[in-house]
Amino acid sequence: MTRYLRYLVPLAIFVVLVAFLYRGLSLDPKRVPSPLVGKPMPQFSLPRLKDPAATLSDADLRGKVSILNIWATWCVSCRAEHEVLLLLAKSGKVDIYGLNYKDERVKAKQWLAQLGDPYVANAFDEDGRTGIDWGVYGAPETFIMDREGVIRHKHIGPLTVDALNNEILPLIAELQSTP
Amino acid sequence: MIKETLNNSSCRRTPASSTLKTDDTRIKHNILISLVSVLLLCLLICAGPTQAGVTLEAFKFDSKAEEQHFKDLIEELRCLVCQNQSLADSDAELAHDLRAEVYDMIQAGKNNEEIVAFLVARYGDFVLYNPPVKPSTWLIWFGPFVLLLIAAILLLRTLRRQKSIPATEITPEERARLDAILGSTQPEQDKKT
């Protein structure tokens, strides 16, 4: 038995090493898990994009399952996910709010006029301070909140139809079914 | 600012080449020096673009000490966009904003723990280059020491096993033969030749 051990031990170490390296290869270092998941959403109060005189605050998102999507016109993959947001809005299952992050008001309004507007309302975060409170480090990012205003999920990167069907919609259905 | 510290580090390294004895060590030192200079060159090239007016953009400080405090703090924080750069080095939009945020908090009289807690609450432990000791990081903190301990135990065991192997005993007949071959009971090599 001990005769084989000298061959088996290095082999075992090698296998463990390969397992770790393989796992490491399949991880995306750009996706940093948010410490905000499971916590109440950060408070904010910002002028709305289309109507600067009115404000949008976290209070508007409470009392129902809601989505906050962080986007900007300078963000290329935001354009890619816009179709998916429109699809989600069309389903009528959830209110989508937007946080227009470090953008220009004119451009952002133009974008919505041209591509369609999936948002119930947009908060205009010109200096990105609210974005920092939400731990935003790269648009697009999408948060899902339950009725209590607790963040239940963060999707980093553009939403895809796959993500919609496999993560977002099931979670929304689950959150809405719990009283 | 960064340039100065780079020069300092190069100054610290060069005295190693002062005492050269043989050609062999001279060659080795030459290789070492060229390696170090290539490394420094790489550092300069890589750090070059980010130095140009990015770090410490327009921040004003009351004292040198305060400025140093700010610099030390942002050196320890990681930028989430350019993940291998600190907040001090990164030219990413987010790094600009976070530097401004850190600056504002320092001006507001917050201490390091409060500032770090602010960032960790939003971005997680990932912003820290120095991860805190907690169950999920035990492996990286203590793993190397555990490995070292295992290695030490294995080494001790191997050494002890070698020592415990008994010296080969020889029989009286073998002893007699040995003496015969060696010529006398107390062999003196000088006399033999």
Interface residues (C-beta under 8 A of the other chain):
Chain A: P29 K30 V32 P33 S34 P35 L36 K102 D127 G128 R129 G131 I132 D133 W134 G135 V136 Y137 G138
Chain B: L80 V81 Q83 E93 L94 D97 L98 E101 V120 A121 R122 Y123 G124 D125 F126
